Amino acid sequence: MADILVTWFSRSGSTEQAARALAGRLGADAEPILTAGSYAGAAGFVRGVWQSLLRRPPAARTGADPTAYRLVIVGTPVWAGQPSAPVRSYLRQYGPRIRSLAAFCVSGSGAPYDEVFDEIEDLTGSELAATLSLAQRQVLAGEADAALDAFAGRLRGDLAKAA
Ligand SMILES: Cc1cc2nc3c(=O)[nH]c(=O)nc-3n(C[C@H](O)[C@H](O)[C@H](O)COP(=O)(O)O)c2cc1C
């Protein structure tokens, strides 16, 4: 087991692509957040917006125990200006017991989504170690490398200082 876990929810693959690239840089374990229901198609889109706006997350499950890691990095798509519903569910379940948490988000606009990170801090009751906002097009075009390098470098440095 590595001492860092990268975990994510991804509906259309861009958050997963960034998460796996990050995990590779950090030598971290990589584990998706899974939900029972699907978010595919137009109905899935509407369901995602609805759950985000009403803050009504579905049950989420994962194959790794996040409380066993020194650092967990969670990746989420931005849904209606919020963390995606499955990530909200995951953080409600595990967030307060995670030792140290960092987060990144991937959105259509690529705007710096501070409200997503504020919401994650509210859900977990602790300050995020680092945050990163990426644009979907940047990730899919392979143009997120420099941002991911800097993010991984900062987290690795923080972890070394804390050791
Ligand atoms: C339900 C839903 C709501 C979304 N809301 C936003 C939004 O508020 N702002 C934005 O920039 N992009 C929004 N998007 C676009 C996604 O954040 C973007 O496509 C992201 O890269 C998807 O990540 P994924 O490929 O990992 O699923 C939304 C997408 C979905 C499916």
The ligand as an SDF file (V2000), in Angstrom:
LIG
                    3D

 31 33  0  0  0  0  0  0  0  0999 V2000
  -24.4500   17.4020  -14.0850 C   0  0  0  0  0  0  0  0  0  0  0  0
  -23.3430   18.2790  -14.6320 C   0  0  0  0  0  0  0  0  0  0  0  0
  -23.2300   19.6050  -14.1930 C   0  0  0  0  0  0  0  0  0  0  0  0
  -22.1660   20.3990  -14.6480 C   0  0  0  0  0  0  0  0  0  0  0  0
  -22.0270   21.6860  -14.1450 N   0  0  0  0  0  0  0  0  0  0  0  0
  -20.9470   22.4300  -14.5210 C   0  0  0  0  0  0  0  0  0  0  0  0
  -20.7310   23.7380  -13.9730 C   0  0  0  0  0  0  0  0  0  0  0  0
  -21.4630   24.2320  -13.1180 O   0  0  0  0  0  0  0  0  0  0  0  0
  -19.6560   24.4460  -14.4080 N   0  0  0  0  0  0  0  0  0  0  0  0
  -18.7760   23.9610  -15.3510 C   0  0  0  0  0  0  0  0  0  0  0  0
  -17.8220   24.6530  -15.7090 O   0  0  0  0  0  0  0  0  0  0  0  0
  -18.9460   22.7100  -15.8840 N   0  0  0  0  0  0  0  0  0  0  0  0
  -20.0000   21.9450  -15.4840 C   0  0  0  0  0  0  0  0  0  0  0  0
  -20.1780   20.6780  -16.0040 N   0  0  0  0  0  0  0  0  0  0  0  0
  -19.1600   20.1550  -16.9150 C   0  0  0  0  0  0  0  0  0  0  0  0
  -18.1960   19.1980  -16.1650 C   0  0  0  0  0  0  0  0  0  0  0  0
  -17.6840   19.7880  -14.9800 O   0  0  0  0  0  0  0  0  0  0  0  0
  -17.0180   18.8390  -17.0660 C   0  0  0  0  0  0  0  0  0  0  0  0
  -17.5190   18.2810  -18.2590 O   0  0  0  0  0  0  0  0  0  0  0  0
  -16.0750   17.8600  -16.3840 C   0  0  0  0  0  0  0  0  0  0  0  0
  -14.8510   17.8240  -17.0890 O   0  0  0  0  0  0  0  0  0  0  0  0
  -16.6560   16.4490  -16.3380 C   0  0  0  0  0  0  0  0  0  0  0  0
  -15.7450   15.5880  -15.7060 O   0  0  0  0  0  0  0  0  0  0  0  0
  -15.7210   14.0250  -16.0480 P   0  0  0  0  0  0  0  0  0  0  0  0
  -15.3040   13.9070  -17.5070 O   0  0  0  0  0  0  0  0  0  0  0  0
  -14.7160   13.4520  -15.1350 O   0  0  0  0  0  0  0  0  0  0  0  0
  -17.0940   13.4920  -15.8090 O   0  0  0  0  0  0  0  0  0  0  0  0
  -21.2340   19.8750  -15.5810 C   0  0  0  0  0  0  0  0  0  0  0  0
  -21.3940   18.5620  -16.0470 C   0  0  0  0  0  0  0  0  0  0  0  0
  -22.4110   17.7610  -15.5710 C   0  0  0  0  0  0  0  0  0  0  0  0
  -22.5310   16.3400  -16.0500 C   0  0  0  0  0  0  0  0  0  0  0  0
  1  2  1  0
  2  3  1  0
  2 30  2  0
  3  4  2  0
  4  5  1  0
  4 28  1  0
  5  6  2  0
  6  7  1  0
  6 13  1  0
  7  8  2  0
  7  9  1  0
  9 10  1  0
 10 11  2  0
 10 12  1  0
 12 13  2  0
 13 14  1  0
 14 15  1  0
 14 28  1  0
 15 16  1  0
 16 17  1  0
 16 18  1  0
 18 19  1  0
 18 20  1  0
 20 21  1  0
 20 22  1  0
 22 23  1  0
 23 24  1  0
 24 25  2  0
 24 26  1  0
 24 27  1  0
 28 29  2  0
 29 30  1  0
 30 31  1  0
M  END
$$$$
